[in-house]
Amino acid sequence: MNLQLVQNLLSSLSVPSRLDEIHLDEIQRSIFIKRDDLIHPVISGNKWRKLEGHIKQFNSKSAKGIVSMGGVYSNHLHALAYVCSVLKIPCDLLIYGWHDNQWTPTLKDALNWSANLYPISRSDAQNLRDQNFDCIQDKLKTAYWIPEGGGGEAGMIGMKHLVDELPQNFDREDHLIVCPCGTGTTLHGLIKHSRHIQIVSLRNVKQTIYPMLNKDRFSWLPATESKSFGKITASTKQFVLEFKSNYGIELDLIYTAPLMQAFLNSNLATDYRQIYFIHTGGLQGNRIHL
């Protein structure tokens, strides 16, 4: 891998990301928002945090390219395609739920960044989640595999950097982190690299089990709406627009907005001395809805 290209990419990132203190009228108190959404216009939030470790792992191996999978709106695939384009790494993206002529903005961008796109069945996707690679054995002979969403041990390397960017005294029992959940990699990393702070999230994919999150200081928030993963309601759209108007921060419709809604509807605001909300980016998914 060309080290100058890597350096150019790293120099384009705004890290450490900002920590903004905002006063939320809904709960009449201030919280801190970790603005990982501002790391980069494309590879923002935990998308970069998770890819950071995988790019290092790829560079240490003799692989000729990278292969990963996700859905037609995947923030992870969007960021990966961009990074591979910048670093001139061959990139194969396996897309489940992709129907004929369903060219989402996410897939169009990936194609424009020279990624190779391949439709796969949902059963193949589940096999890959279970680490049964029979359906892509030919690709893995020369490529480095990144699990869905950028998960795995390598995906947690960047989480330590995120934790290191928080204030020195953040890790206290009377402090709280509010962080979205997809694959659980970000949450797992936050738990792994802290000792005392309480952590809450919202279970977006209700059927998914997260054994690595079974810790006394982690808990799930109740959702404000009962809906399937990826379904965007009118109330969530309105909430995103109002939150941006009131506080100047855009939340994404799938992860950060429903989580913020759930947090504001909870009683947690009175329970903790300091509260840190992790903005995990993913704003590219808002394009076709707002």
C-alpha positions, 0 to 999 in steps of 0.5 A: 500500500502506498504510504503517501496515499495513507498519509494524505488520507490521514491528513484529511481527517479532523481528529481528535473530533470536537466535543460540543457542549449543548444545552438541551431544552427538552431536559433542561440540562447540558450534555456533551456531544462527541462530534465524530460526524465531523471527522470527514465529509465521507468517512465520518463517525464510527465508520472511520473509527472501525476502518482504521484498524482494518486498514492497518491489518490489511497493510500487514498482510499480503492481500491484494484487495478488500471484500466486505458486505452490507445492505443497499444503504450501508454506511460502512460500505459507502465509507469503505468504497471511498477509502479503497478508492483513495488508497487505490485498493481493489474493493469488492462489495457484496450487497444483500437486499439489492433488487434490479435497478435499485441504485441507491445513492450509496451504491452509485457513490461506491460504483463511482469510486470504482468498487465492484458490486455483487448481489448476494442472497440474504442466506449467503449474508447470514452464512457470512455473518456466521463466518461460513465463507463457502460462497466467497471462497474464491474472493478470499484467496487474495482479499482481506475480509472485513465483517459487516459494518466493519466489525471484529477485533480490528474494528475496535482498534479505533475505539481506543482512540475515541476513548482517549479523546474524551476528557481525562476524568470521563470514566466515572460511575456517575458519568454516562455514555449514550452511543448508537448500536449496529453491529455492537463493535463501537459499544464493545470497544467503549466497554473494553477501553473504559472501567467505570462509566455507565453506557446505554444504547438503543437496540435497532436490530431487535433480533440480534444478540450481543453477548459482548455487551452483557456487562453490569454497566451497560443497558438498553433504552426503551424505544420511543416507537415500535418499528422494524430496522431501517424503517423511517417514520414521519416523527423521526424525520420531523425530530431530525429537522427540529433538532438541527434547527434548534442545535445546529447538529444533524442526526442520522435517521437510522441510529443517532436520531432514534437514540436521541429521541429515546434518551430525551424520553428517559429519566437519565438526565437527572441521574448522571453528573456528565453525559456524553453522546457519541455522534457516529455519523452516517449522514449520507443515508439521510440524502433520499429522505430529507 
